[in-house]
Amino acid sequence: MAKDEAEAVKWYRKAADQNHALAQCNLGNCYASGQGVSKNYVEALRWFRKAAEQNDAFAQHNLGVSYYNSRGVTKDEAEAAKWYRKAADQNHAKAQYNLGFCYHNGRGVAKDYVEGYMWFLLAAGQGDESAKEGITTLEGLMTQEQIAEGKKLARNFKPREVPPAGGDR
């Protein structure tokens, strides 16, 4: 079956206009990548925000990426970290890695190796390869006490349960 991206965008928009969070996030992805529509980061940001405000972790992560990389919005690392945290708290592995990176490097948050290490551990536990590299890097900068504290925080992490928004993943 041939892939018709413009047709997919049409159907995403119909669902997105009815407040379907997954469709809103997918429509944002279409605008961010130029699939089925002209690439438009401002429009992508608009759809990511609609879905993110409905607690869609993927959209929250994408909104963080938009702020971090100034796609459709002025670069704002603190705002990026805020959205990464919302997604990371819902156990979104890439957001956990990105939040760990923020803490490791003091980007948008105060530098905190223990906090960064915890987020890297959580992301690595879900198979994120970049997080595994981050763990190794941070372990070279941390004391044994800090490493133990980071591991304890990761063990005690409980993903935030949010009411399902429109559309299941």
N, C-alpha and C positions, 0 to 999 in steps of 0.2 A: 504494500500500500504506500503510495506516495505521501510524503510529508507536506502538508499545506500549512505553513506557519501563519499566514494571514488569516486562514479560517480558524486556527487555534486561538489567535488573538481575539477574533470576533466572539468566540464562545467564552473565553476568559473574561472579556469585558462585560458580557451579559451577566455572568455570575458575580463578577466583582461589583457591578452596579447594584446588586442585591445584597451587598455586604458579606460576601463569601470570602473569608480571609485567605484561604488557599489560592483562590482565583486571583485575588488582589496581589498576593506575593508573586504568583506566576506571571501576572501581567507586568509587574515591576521588573521581573527578570527579563521579559521580552524587550521592554524599553531599555534596560541596562545593556543588553547584548545586541540589540538591533535585529532580533528574530521576529519576522512578520510585521515589523514596524520600523520606522527610522529610529536610530539610536537617539535617546533623549534622557539624560540623567535626571533632569528636573522632574519629568513625568514619572520616571522609575521611582524616584524618592517619594513622590506623592502617593503612589500605590503601596510602596513598602510601609510608609507611615500608617496608612489606613489599616493594613493587616497587622502591623506591630502594635497598634493601639488595641487590637483585639487579642493580644497576647500570643500571636503567631511567632514562635521562636526563630524560624527561618527568616521572617521579615525583620525581626528585631536585629538579628545578626547582619542582614543586608543593610539595614539602616546604619548600623555601626560602621560597616565598611564604607558606606557613602560618606559619612562624616569624617572618617579617618583619612580617606583618599580624596576628599573634596570633589565628590561626584554629584553634581546638581545642587551643591550647598558649599558654603565656606568651610574650610577645614576647621574642625573643632574636636580635638582629641578627648576632651572631657565628655563631650556629648557622645562620642564614639564609645568610650568606656562605659558610659551609662547604659547604652543600648546593648553592648556586649554582655554586660552583667545581667540584664533582663533575660537574655537568651541563655546565657551560661547557667543561670539559676534554674532553668528548665532542662538542663542537661544537654544542651546543644554543644557538641564536641568542638566544632571550629570556633564558636564564640568563647568557649573555655580556653582554648589555645590563645586566641587573640587577647582575651582579658589577662591571661598569664603574661603575655608579651608586654602588655601595657604596664603591669606591675613590675615586671623585670626591668623595664627601661624607664619607668617613671613617665609614661606617656598618657596624659589626661588624668592620672592618679599619682599619688605620692609613691615613689619607688619603695617596693616592699617585696624582698626576695621570698619571704615565707608565703605570702599571699600568691605571688606568681608561681611558686613551686606547687602549691596546692592546686591551682587551676591547670597547670601543666600535667600533674599527676592524673587529674580527672579526665582530661582530654586524651592523654596517652592510654588510659584504661579503656577508652573507646576506639583505640587504634590509630589515633592521630600521630603520624610520624614526626611532624615538626615539633610536637609537644615532647616526644621522646628525646629529641635533640636538645630542647630547652631544659629538660630535667638534667641532662648531663652538664650543660653549661652552668646552670645555677648551682648544682652540687659542688662545682669547683669554686664557687664564691661564698658558700654558706658554711656555718659551723655545724657540727653534728647536732647540737641542740635545735638550731633552726630547721634542719632537715627533719628531725623527729617531730617538731611542731607542725611543719607542713604536711607530713604524713598523717598526723593525728587529725588535722583539719579536713583532709581529703577523706579519711575514714568516716568522719562524722557528718560529711556533706549529705544533705537530703534535698533532692530536686524539689523545686517549688511546683506544687500542683496548681494548675490554672484551669478554670472552666473552659471547655472546648469552644473555640470560636468556630465560625462557619467553615466547615470542611475538615475532614480528618486527614492526617498524613499517613 
